[in-house]
Amino acid sequence: MEHSHVTANAAPLAPAERARWLQRATRASVATAVLLILVKLVAWLLTGALSILASLIDSLMDALASLVNLLAVRWSLQPADAEHRFGHGKAEPLAGLAQAAFIAGSAVFLVLHALERLRQPQRLEATAVGIGVMLFAMFATLLLLWLQRRVIRLTGSSAIRADALHYASDLLANLGVIAALVLAGRGVQIADPLFALLVAGYIFVSAGRITRAALEQLMDRELPEAVQKRILEAARRPAAVRGVHALRTRQAGPVPFVQLHLELDGDLPLREAHAIADEVDAAIRQLLPGAEVIIHQDPV
């Protein structure tokens, strides 16, 4: 399920280990974006291809979004303080919204330039150089995506997922740029602006997906049903537990929040009831490392 970054098959990580993977991914993203900007800028100056300009603009947006990601992930990993008692985890989905705005803005820019090029077609130069640059860009993007997919699998970060989504769209965009350059080299000049329009449409769709995922987390959507089921199973494991109800869950960046009511024998001493609740708390934290767990004990 895409609405939460906690998944049923995610490998549990300690908070410190999770932080290391997130920082590794965000730094790699920024470095890749800067590299792609440089090589695409050279290719655009040599060819004058609008399709390469489209890809260059997309990489510029990627760099801005990756920088936002880097700062947001660093902020989200800060511990709770007196003014933010529930932590800073929602910095991640806020970063996702910022990325969506960047991406949508780049799409508008592309549409305007593509329409202008349709009105006034231009002959492209050095298309072979452009094709070589785009192949290199695809290779660099694949390496980054390999790292990002691994980090998403381990951490489920919504910010890294948003970052990976537009880098994945870059792969399709780069293939389209190559096709447009090949056609333009054979005299089909209209292929260049038409492809730029297709890229703009895809970018709009990607921005919508990122916005939806970020809003779902900001609106405290429940964790996936499979995760909730495992929480309930862990809570019912102690023999003294008569039942569990009123389970509520949400995600704030790297921190899952879990609240539930334990049904216990009304005649149990407070010390024993508290020990049972501690056992359930520990089981849930083992399932969701770093989780904030609140357990209310109901006598039955």
Number of C-alpha atoms within 10 A of each C-alpha: 11 14 18 23 28 29 19 16 10 16 14 18 17 12 15 10 12 21 18 11 18 26 18 15 25 24 14 18 28 19 14 20 26 16 15 24 21 13 16 23 17 16 24 24 14 15 20 18 27 25 30 30 21 30 28 22 21 29 26 20 24 28 21 19 28 29 20 22 31 24 16 23 28 18 16 21 22 11 12 13 10 7 7 10 9 15 20 22 25 23 24 31 29 22 27 29 23 19 27 28 19 18 28 20 18 22 25 16 13 27 20 13 16 25 15 12 18 15 10 9 14 16 14 18 17 16 22 15 15 27 21 12 21 25 16 16 22 20 12 15 21 16 12 20 21 11 16 26 16 13 21 21 17 21 26 23 23 29 33 26 22 27 25 24 17 23 23 16 15 23 19 13 26 24 15 22 28 22 17 27 30 19 16 20 16 9 12 13 21 19 21 30 26 19 21 30 22 16 26 26 16 18 25 18 15 20 24 17 16 26 20 18 21 26 16 17 23 19 11 15 16 20 23 18 12 13 19 17 12 14 22 17 15 19 24 17 14 13 7 15 18 15 15 18 13 10 15 15 20 21 25 24 28 29 23 22 20 23 15 19 18 25 19 19 15 12 9 12 9 11 8 11 22 15 11 20 21 13 15 24 21 16 17 22 18 15 19 23 19 19 18 17 17 13 17 14 19 16 12 11
